[in-house]
């Protein structure tokens, strides 16, 4: 249940953020959604999934301050529902954009 709430909340926050950006800069909602989705997927993967440089940096800082070596655990399979929510938002934005601009793509 908690995962579904996080997934839905991520989707809604990205939609609200997309609305605010499109109103603030007077852009089309669909034109902003794909770049926002790509950026959010990248951030979500960098900060929540796998062994990224950000995660290793905190382990190295802990080792440098305390002298205790942190055991290395492969966290490659640890992806969060924030990542899945932002990925779903990107796919939704891509499908929505292809639907609205179908005459341009079909010819």
ZIZIHU-V57220 format. One record per residue. N is the residue number from 1. PHI is phi in radians with two decimals (NA if undefined). OMEGA is omega in whole degrees, 0 to 359 (none if undefined). NEAR is the number of other C-alpha atoms within 8 Angstrom. Layout:
BEGIN
n=N phi=PHI omega=OMEGA near=NEAR
n=N phi=PHI omega=OMEGA near=NEAR
END
This chain:
BEGIN
n=1 phi=NA omega=180 near=4
n=2 phi=-1.13 omega=180 near=5
n=3 phi=-1.14 omega=179 near=7
n=4 phi=-1.16 omega=178 near=8
n=5 phi=-1.18 omega=179 near=8
n=6 phi=-1.11 omega=179 near=11
n=7 phi=-1.05 omega=182 near=12
n=8 phi=-1.16 omega=179 near=9
n=9 phi=-1.12 omega=177 near=8
n=10 phi=-1.09 omega=180 near=11
n=11 phi=-1.06 omega=181 near=12
n=12 phi=-1.20 omega=179 near=8
n=13 phi=-1.11 omega=178 near=8
n=14 phi=-1.16 omega=176 near=11
n=15 phi=-1.14 omega=178 near=8
n=16 phi=-1.18 omega=177 near=8
n=17 phi=-1.08 omega=178 near=8
n=18 phi=-1.11 omega=178 near=12
n=19 phi=-1.10 omega=180 near=9
n=20 phi=-1.12 omega=179 near=8
n=21 phi=-1.14 omega=181 near=11
n=22 phi=-1.22 omega=176 near=12
n=23 phi=-1.31 omega=184 near=8
n=24 phi=-1.13 omega=182 near=7
n=25 phi=-1.76 omega=178 near=6
n=26 phi=0.95 omega=179 near=7
n=27 phi=-2.04 omega=177 near=10
n=28 phi=-1.29 omega=181 near=7
n=29 phi=-1.01 omega=182 near=9
n=30 phi=-1.20 omega=180 near=9
n=31 phi=-1.28 omega=180 near=9
n=32 phi=-1.54 omega=190 near=12
n=33 phi=-1.16 omega=182 near=11
n=34 phi=-1.21 omega=177 near=11
n=35 phi=-1.07 omega=177 near=8
n=36 phi=-1.11 omega=178 near=10
n=37 phi=-1.10 omega=180 near=14
n=38 phi=-1.14 omega=180 near=9
n=39 phi=-1.11 omega=181 near=8
n=40 phi=-1.21 omega=175 near=9
n=41 phi=-1.12 omega=178 near=12
n=42 phi=-1.10 omega=178 near=8
n=43 phi=-1.12 omega=181 near=8
n=44 phi=-1.11 omega=179 near=12
n=45 phi=-1.22 omega=181 near=11
n=46 phi=-1.14 omega=186 near=10
n=47 phi=-1.67 omega=184 near=9
n=48 phi=-2.10 omega=187 near=10
n=49 phi=-1.98 omega=171 near=15
n=50 phi=1.25 omega=179 near=12
n=51 phi=-1.72 omega=180 near=10
n=52 phi=-1.57 omega=177 near=9
n=53 phi=-1.05 omega=180 near=6
n=54 phi=-1.20 omega=180 near=9
n=55 phi=-1.26 omega=180 near=9
n=56 phi=-1.20 omega=180 near=9
n=57 phi=-1.09 omega=179 near=8
n=58 phi=-1.17 omega=176 near=8
n=59 phi=-1.13 omega=180 near=9
n=60 phi=-1.22 omega=178 near=8
n=61 phi=-1.16 omega=178 near=8
n=62 phi=-1.11 omega=179 near=11
n=63 phi=-1.15 omega=181 near=11
n=64 phi=-1.19 omega=182 near=8
n=65 phi=-1.40 omega=186 near=6
n=66 phi=-1.79 omega=184 near=6
n=67 phi=1.42 omega=180 near=7
n=68 phi=-1.61 omega=179 near=7
n=69 phi=-1.44 omega=179 near=5
n=70 phi=-1.38 omega=178 near=7
n=71 phi=-1.18 omega=180 near=4
n=72 phi=-1.41 omega=176 near=4
n=73 phi=-2.09 omega=178 near=4
n=74 phi=-1.30 omega=184 near=6
n=75 phi=-1.87 omega=186 near=8
n=76 phi=-1.15 omega=182 near=8
n=77 phi=-1.57 omega=184 near=6
n=78 phi=-1.61 omega=174 near=8
n=79 phi=-1.90 omega=186 near=11
n=80 phi=-1.70 omega=178 near=8
n=81 phi=-1.35 omega=171 near=10
n=82 phi=-1.17 omega=177 near=10
n=83 phi=-1.11 omega=180 near=13
n=84 phi=-1.15 omega=177 near=10
n=85 phi=-1.14 omega=179 near=13
n=86 phi=-1.24 omega=175 near=15
n=87 phi=-1.17 omega=177 near=10
n=88 phi=-1.13 omega=177 near=9
n=89 phi=-1.12 omega=178 near=11
n=90 phi=-1.08 omega=180 near=14
n=91 phi=-1.13 omega=176 near=8
n=92 phi=-1.09 omega=179 near=8
n=93 phi=-1.14 omega=179 near=12
n=94 phi=-1.15 omega=179 near=9
n=95 phi=-1.14 omega=179 near=8
n=96 phi=-1.12 omega=179 near=9
n=97 phi=-1.17 omega=178 near=10
n=98 phi=-1.12 omega=178 near=9
n=99 phi=-1.21 omega=182 near=7
n=100 phi=-1.25 omega=181 near=6
n=101 phi=-1.86 omega=183 near=8
n=102 phi=-1.14 omega=178 near=8
n=103 phi=-1.13 omega=179 near=6
n=104 phi=-1.20 omega=182 near=6
n=105 phi=-1.36 omega=181 near=7
n=106 phi=-1.36 omega=175 near=5
n=107 phi=2.13 omega=none near=4
END
